[in-house]
Amino acid sequence: MGEGEISHMPRTDNDSWDLATSVGATATMVAAARAIASKADNPVIQDRFAEPLVRAVGVDFFTRWVSGELNADDVDDHESGWKLGQMPDAMAARTRFFDAFFAEAAQAGIRQAVILASGLDARAYRLAWPDGMTVFEIDQPQVLQFKAATLDGLGATPRADLRAVPVDLRQDWPKVLQENGFDKARPTAWIAEGLFGYLPPQAQDRLLDNITALSAPGSRLAVEAIPDKPERDTEKAREMMRRATAKWRDHGFELDWEELGFEGERNDVAGYLDGLGWRSEGIEMSELLADNGLAAIARTNDTVSVADTVYYRSVLSA
C-alpha cells in the first residue's frame, strides 16, 4: 500500500476497504496507538507486531506518529472529546481488557475463539494460548491477506491454530465460519472490539443474534459498546469530529471520520443480550484507565467521549 492521501466517501451497505481507506484506516490507527502504548515507560500492553504492521500499511501520517515524528498535541483540537493524544492510553486499556478476557476463557477450558472484524489484531501471534486452541479471524479478504503476508515476512508464526475467515460481517459469515472448521457444539470465546459503531443499529442486533445461534452453553462474549445518550447533540458531535480531524488533514491525513459510523438509536447491548440468554457485566473506559494507572479522559455532557465507552463480558447460560 502506498503513501499519500486517504480516500473518503460516505459508507454504503456493501462497501469494502483496505487498511488505508475507510473503516480499514481506523484499524491502522488502533494498531498505531497500540504500538505507541507498547513503548511507554511502564507499558500496560506489549504488542511487538503493531508497529511493523503500521509501517507495512504505509500511511505516512500513522508512520510518523508511531516513530515519534508527529506530536499528537500539534494535530488535536483541545476542545474535542476525541483526541489522537488519548488513543495510546485508551487502546492500552481496551487491549488489556480483551487480552484478559481471552486468558480467562482459556483458563475456563474454552478452546475456540473468534475475533470479529480482526483488522490488525495480532492476538493469535502474541498471546500465550493453551494447547488445542483454534482462533478464527473474520474480516475483509484483503485485510486478512495483507496481515498474514506481513507477519509471515517478519518470521512470525501463530501460537494457536489460526483460521482466516475472509468474509464481510454484513454477509453470511456464520456459513463461512463453519466451512472453516468452526464447531458450534463447543463453547466459544467471542470478541467484538471497536466494531459496533461501524455497523447500522439493526446489523448490531443481527450480529448478536448470529453469535448466540452459534454459541454452545458456557460460551463467552466480550464487546465494546457505545452508550446511547438521548441528550446527545448529534450535530454538535459531528461538528466536534470535523474540527478534531481538520488539523489531521493539515498534516496529510485525509479521512471524513464522521461518515464512517452509522447513526440511529441502538438497543442497549446488555439488555439485548439478556433477552438472548446471556448474563452480562459492564465496565466503563474511565474505570479501565484508572485500574491500569492511566490518565483519565475528560467527559462531555452532550457528546459521547472515549471515557463513556462501555466494555461488557457476557456468559451464555446453560
NUSE-768209 format. One record per residue (C-alpha): residue number from 1; y, z, x. Coordinates in steps of 0.5 Angstrom, whole numbers. Layout:
REM NUSE-768209
num/y/z/x
NUM/Y/Z/X
...
//
This chain:
REM NUSE-768209
num/y/z/x
1/0/0/0
2/7/-2/3
3/13/2/3
4/19/0/-1
5/22/2/-8
6/17/4/-13
7/17/0/-19
8/19/3/-26
9/17/1/-33
10/16/5/-40
11/9/8/-41
12/4/4/-46
13/-2/6/-49
14/-6/2/-44
15/-2/2/-38
16/-5/2/-31
17/-3/4/-24
18/-4/5/-17
19/-2/11/-12
20/5/8/-11
21/7/7/-18
22/8/10/-25
23/3/16/-26
24/0/15/-19
25/6/17/-16
26/6/24/-19
27/-1/24/-16
28/2/23/-9
29/8/27/-10
30/3/33/-11
31/-1/31/-5
32/5/32/-1
33/7/38/-4
34/0/41/-2
35/1/38/5
36/8/42/6
37/5/48/3
38/-1/48/8
39/4/48/14
40/7/55/11
41/7/61/16
42/2/64/11
43/-1/59/7
44/-4/60/1
45/-8/54/1
46/-11/50/6
47/-11/42/5
48/-12/38/11
49/-13/32/7
50/-7/32/4
51/-2/29/9
52/-6/24/12
53/-8/21/4
54/0/21/3
55/1/17/9
56/-4/12/7
57/-1/11/1
58/6/9/5
59/11/11/0
60/17/12/5
61/20/18/1
62/14/22/1
63/12/21/8
64/19/23/10
65/18/29/6
66/11/31/9
67/14/30/16
68/20/34/15
69/25/29/16
70/27/29/9
71/30/36/6
72/29/38/-1
73/36/41/-1
74/39/34/0
75/36/31/-6
76/35/36/-11
77/40/38/-17
78/41/45/-16
79/43/46/-24
80/36/43/-26
81/30/47/-28
82/26/42/-24
83/27/41/-16
84/23/38/-11
85/24/44/-7
86/20/48/-11
87/14/44/-11
88/10/46/-5
89/10/54/-8
90/8/51/-15
91/3/47/-12
92/0/52/-8
93/0/57/-13
94/-3/52/-18
95/-8/49/-13
96/-11/56/-11
97/-12/58/-19
98/-16/51/-20
99/-20/53/-13
100/-21/60/-15
101/-24/57/-22
102/-29/53/-19
103/-31/58/-14
104/-32/63/-20
105/-36/58/-24
106/-41/56/-18
107/-42/64/-17
108/-44/64/-24
109/-49/59/-23
110/-46/52/-25
111/-48/46/-21
112/-44/41/-25
113/-36/40/-24
114/-32/35/-27
115/-25/33/-24
116/-21/29/-30
117/-15/25/-27
118/-17/27/-20
119/-12/23/-16
120/-11/25/-9
121/-15/31/-10
122/-20/33/-4
123/-24/39/-7
124/-30/35/-6
125/-29/35/1
126/-25/41/3
127/-29/47/-2
128/-35/51/0
129/-39/48/-5
130/-46/51/-6
131/-53/47/-5
132/-55/43/-11
133/-47/42/-13
134/-45/35/-17
135/-38/33/-17
136/-35/28/-22
137/-28/25/-21
138/-25/21/-26
139/-19/16/-25
140/-17/9/-25
141/-22/5/-21
142/-16/3/-15
143/-14/10/-14
144/-22/13/-13
145/-23/7/-9
146/-17/8/-4
147/-18/15/-4
148/-26/14/-2
149/-24/9/3
150/-18/13/6
151/-22/19/7
152/-28/15/10
153/-24/13/15
154/-22/20/17
155/-29/21/18
156/-29/26/12
157/-36/27/8
158/-36/30/1
159/-39/37/1
160/-43/36/-5
161/-46/30/-9
162/-40/26/-11
163/-40/21/-16
164/-34/17/-17
165/-33/15/-25
166/-28/9/-25
167/-25/9/-32
168/-19/11/-35
169/-19/17/-40
170/-16/13/-45
171/-22/9/-46
172/-30/11/-47
173/-30/16/-41
174/-36/20/-44
175/-40/14/-44
176/-39/12/-36
177/-39/19/-34
178/-46/20/-37
179/-48/13/-34
180/-46/16/-27
181/-51/22/-28
182/-48/27/-32
183/-52/32/-36
184/-49/34/-42
185/-55/39/-43
186/-53/43/-36
187/-47/48/-36
188/-41/44/-33
189/-34/47/-30
190/-28/42/-32
191/-21/42/-30
192/-15/38/-32
193/-10/39/-27
194/-3/36/-28
195/-5/32/-34
196/-3/34/-41
197/4/32/-40
198/2/24/-39
199/-3/24/-45
200/0/23/-52
201/-1/29/-56
202/-7/26/-60
203/-10/24/-54
204/-10/31/-51
205/-14/33/-57
206/-19/28/-57
207/-20/29/-49
208/-21/37/-51
209/-26/34/-57
210/-30/30/-52
211/-30/35/-47
212/-33/40/-52
213/-38/35/-54
214/-41/34/-47
215/-41/41/-46
216/-47/46/-46
217/-46/53/-48
218/-43/57/-42
219/-39/51/-39
220/-32/53/-37
221/-26/49/-37
222/-19/50/-33
223/-13/47/-36
224/-5/46/-34
225/-1/46/-41
226/6/45/-42
227/8/50/-48
228/11/47/-54
229/18/50/-54
230/21/49/-61
231/28/51/-59
232/28/46/-53
233/33/41/-53
234/30/34/-52
235/36/30/-50
236/38/36/-45
237/31/36/-42
238/32/28/-41
239/39/29/-38
240/37/34/-33
241/31/30/-31
242/35/24/-30
243/40/28/-26
244/34/31/-22
245/32/24/-20
246/39/21/-19
247/39/24/-12
248/32/22/-10
249/34/15/-12
250/40/15/-7
251/34/17/-2
252/30/11/-3
253/25/14/-9
254/26/9/-15
255/22/12/-21
256/24/14/-28
257/20/21/-29
258/23/22/-36
259/19/15/-38
260/12/18/-35
261/11/23/-40
262/9/23/-48
263/14/27/-52
264/12/30/-59
265/9/36/-62
266/3/38/-59
267/-3/43/-61
268/-3/50/-57
269/-8/49/-52
270/-12/56/-53
271/-11/55/-61
272/-14/49/-61
273/-20/51/-56
274/-21/57/-60
275/-23/52/-66
276/-28/49/-62
277/-32/55/-60
278/-28/56/-53
279/-25/63/-51
280/-19/62/-47
281/-14/67/-43
282/-8/64/-40
283/-3/66/-34
284/4/63/-33
285/6/60/-27
286/11/65/-26
287/5/70/-25
288/1/66/-21
289/7/65/-16
290/8/73/-16
291/1/74/-15
292/1/70/-9
293/7/73/-6
294/11/66/-7
295/18/66/-9
296/20/66/-16
297/22/60/-20
298/28/60/-25
299/27/59/-32
300/32/56/-37
301/33/58/-44
302/33/51/-47
303/28/47/-43
304/21/48/-40
305/22/49/-33
306/16/49/-28
307/15/57/-29
308/14/56/-36
309/7/52/-35
310/1/56/-37
311/-6/56/-34
312/-12/57/-38
313/-19/59/-36
314/-24/58/-42
315/-31/59/-43
316/-35/56/-49
317/-39/61/-53
318/-47/61/-53
//
